[in-house]
């Protein structure tokens, strides 16, 4: 199933999508928009354009697991997105994805304006890869015989 991940932000929203086999996640772009309603519309359009069957929205819980203002804003985004699309929309814990994206960009020597241009789609890709790993693990556990 094709799945799209969203790294929702106040000014930039990163998007990533996987192939139908759920094997590879790749960045597909950044929405440069500050208006909440327009970001919702653009994400809904991208979901249709990429023919995805599910959307995963990054849910940035605090490190202690509590829900802060940013996570609440992402939850609100996911709820409103559900009303715009006819596919499942799920929240996915994205603690430390921006840190991971920064580390990855440091390792690949991406700096300055180029980093700012891609960090959100790299974070969306990391969110999606994490979600895909979870789905694979759940499927493998379901296939193991019970003792």
C-alpha positions as CSV (number, residue, x, y, z in Angstrom):
1,X,0.0,0.0,0.0
2,X,1.3,3.5,-0.8
3,X,1.6,5.6,2.3
4,X,2.4,9.3,2.6
5,X,4.0,10.9,5.6
6,X,3.6,14.5,6.6
7,X,6.0,16.5,8.8
8,X,3.6,19.4,9.5
9,X,5.2,22.8,10.3
10,X,4.2,26.4,10.7
11,X,6.0,27.6,7.6
12,X,7.2,24.4,5.8
13,X,5.5,21.0,5.6
14,X,7.6,18.0,4.4
15,X,6.1,15.1,2.5
16,X,7.4,11.6,1.7
17,X,5.8,8.6,0.1
18,X,6.6,4.9,-0.1
19,X,6.1,2.4,-2.9
20,X,3.3,-0.1,-3.0
21,X,5.5,-2.8,-1.4
22,X,6.2,-0.5,1.6
23,X,9.9,-1.1,1.0
24,X,11.2,2.3,0.1
25,X,10.3,5.8,1.4
26,X,11.4,8.8,-0.6
27,X,10.9,12.6,-0.1
28,X,8.4,14.2,-2.5
29,X,8.7,17.8,-1.6
30,X,8.0,20.6,0.8
31,X,4.9,22.8,1.0
32,X,5.9,26.3,1.7
33,X,2.8,27.7,3.2
34,X,1.8,29.3,6.6
35,X,-2.0,29.2,6.2
36,X,-3.3,26.2,8.1
37,X,-6.3,25.7,5.7
38,X,-4.1,25.9,2.6
39,X,-1.6,23.4,3.9
40,X,-4.5,21.0,4.5
41,X,-5.7,21.5,1.0
42,X,-2.3,21.0,-0.5
43,X,-1.6,17.8,1.5
44,X,-5.0,16.5,0.4
45,X,-4.2,17.3,-3.2
46,X,-0.8,15.6,-2.9
47,X,-2.4,12.5,-1.4
48,X,-4.7,12.2,-4.4
49,X,-1.9,13.0,-6.9
50,X,0.4,10.3,-5.5
51,X,-2.6,7.9,-5.2
52,X,-1.8,7.0,-1.5
53,X,-4.0,4.7,0.5
54,X,-3.0,6.2,3.9
55,X,-1.5,9.3,5.5
56,X,0.8,9.3,8.5
57,X,1.1,12.7,10.3
58,X,4.1,13.2,12.5
59,X,3.1,13.6,16.1
60,X,5.9,15.4,18.1
61,X,5.3,14.3,21.6
62,X,7.6,15.7,24.3
63,X,10.5,13.4,25.3
64,X,8.6,12.4,28.4
65,X,5.6,11.3,26.3
66,X,3.4,14.3,27.2
67,X,1.5,16.3,24.6
68,X,2.7,19.9,24.1
69,X,1.3,22.7,22.0
70,X,3.1,21.5,18.9
71,X,1.8,17.9,19.2
72,X,-1.7,19.3,19.7
73,X,-1.4,21.4,16.6
74,X,-0.4,18.3,14.6
75,X,-3.3,16.3,16.1
76,X,-5.7,19.1,15.0
77,X,-4.1,19.0,11.6
78,X,-4.7,15.3,11.3
79,X,-8.3,15.6,12.4
80,X,-9.1,18.2,9.9
81,X,-7.2,16.3,7.2
82,X,-9.5,13.3,7.9
83,X,-12.4,15.4,6.8
84,X,-10.8,16.2,3.4
85,X,-9.6,12.7,2.3
86,X,-11.3,9.4,2.0
87,X,-8.4,7.4,3.4
88,X,-7.1,6.7,6.9
89,X,-5.0,9.4,8.6
90,X,-2.9,8.3,11.6
91,X,-0.6,10.1,14.0
92,X,2.8,8.7,14.4
93,X,5.3,9.5,17.2
94,X,8.0,11.5,15.6
95,X,10.2,12.4,18.6
96,X,13.7,13.2,17.5
97,X,13.1,13.0,13.7
98,X,14.3,16.5,13.1
99,X,17.4,15.7,15.1
100,X,17.9,12.5,13.0
101,X,17.4,14.6,9.8
102,X,19.9,17.1,11.0
103,X,22.4,14.3,11.7
104,X,21.8,12.8,8.3
105,X,22.3,16.1,6.6
106,X,25.5,16.7,8.6
107,X,26.8,13.3,7.5
108,X,26.0,14.1,3.8
109,X,27.5,17.6,4.2
110,X,24.3,19.4,3.3
111,X,24.5,22.9,4.8
112,X,23.0,26.4,4.7
113,X,20.1,27.2,2.4
114,X,20.1,23.7,0.9
115,X,19.6,22.2,4.3
116,X,16.7,24.5,5.1
117,X,15.1,23.5,1.8
118,X,15.3,19.8,2.4
119,X,15.2,19.2,6.2
120,X,11.4,18.9,6.3
121,X,11.1,16.4,3.6
122,X,14.0,14.4,5.1
123,X,12.2,14.5,8.4
124,X,9.0,13.2,6.6
125,X,11.0,10.4,5.1
126,X,12.3,9.4,8.5
127,X,8.8,9.5,9.9
128,X,7.6,7.2,7.1
129,X,10.6,4.8,7.4
130,X,9.9,4.5,11.2
131,X,6.2,3.8,10.5
132,X,7.1,1.2,7.8
133,X,9.5,-0.6,10.1
134,X,6.7,-0.7,12.7
135,X,4.2,-2.2,10.2
136,X,6.8,-4.8,9.1
137,X,7.5,-5.8,12.6
138,X,3.8,-6.1,13.5
139,X,3.2,-8.2,10.3
140,X,6.2,-10.5,11.2
141,X,4.9,-11.0,14.8
142,X,1.4,-11.9,13.5
143,X,2.9,-14.5,11.2
144,X,4.9,-16.3,13.9
145,X,3.3,-19.4,15.3
146,X,1.8,-19.2,18.9
147,X,3.4,-21.6,21.4
